[in-house]
């Protein structure tokens, strides 16, 4: 029943409907959308380099996470499978 209700509107229509309310509601974003989302940018949730990726989490004061090397293009599935095996 709920699925039918949610299918009546697009993701963006639901987001617009909840915008400005006190409901804890945010659309599920693609990686590219999340990298440009105002809330995510304000929190420093992504790091930029050769590509934009989620920042290391959790944030630790004594041993902060760092991006150590170039990450493969996430659109190329299995780009480093042989290296991993």
BELUR-V986067 format. One record per residue. SS is DSSP state (H for helix, E for strand, C for the rest). D_FIRST is the distance of its C-alpha to the first C-alpha in Angstrom with 1 decimal. Layout:
{{SS/D_FIRST} {SS/D_FIRST}}
This chain:
{{C/0.0} {H/3.8} {H/5.4} {H/5.4} {H/6.6} {H/9.0} {C/10.2} {C/11.5} {C/14.3} {C/16.7} {H/17.5} {H/20.6} {H/19.0} {H/16.8} {H/20.0} {H/21.9} {H/19.7} {H/20.1} {C/23.7} {C/26.2} {C/23.8} {C/24.3} {C/20.8} {C/21.3} {C/19.5} {C/21.1} {C/20.1} {C/20.7} {C/24.1} {C/26.2} {H/29.6} {H/31.4} {H/29.1} {H/29.3} {H/33.1} {H/33.4} {C/30.9} {H/32.9} {H/31.6} {H/32.2} {H/35.6} {H/36.6} {C/35.9} {C/37.8} {C/34.9} {E/36.4} {E/39.9} {E/41.6} {C/44.1} {C/44.1} {C/40.3} {E/37.9} {E/36.3} {E/34.5} {C/37.3} {C/38.2} {C/36.5} {C/37.1} {C/40.0} {C/43.0} {C/46.1} {C/48.7} {C/47.2} {C/45.0} {C/43.2} {C/44.7} {C/43.9} {C/46.7} {C/46.7} {C/45.3} {C/41.7} {C/40.9} {C/39.0} {C/35.3} {C/34.7} {C/37.1} {C/35.3} {C/37.8} {C/40.6} {C/42.2} {H/41.1} {H/44.7} {H/46.0} {H/43.4} {C/44.4}}
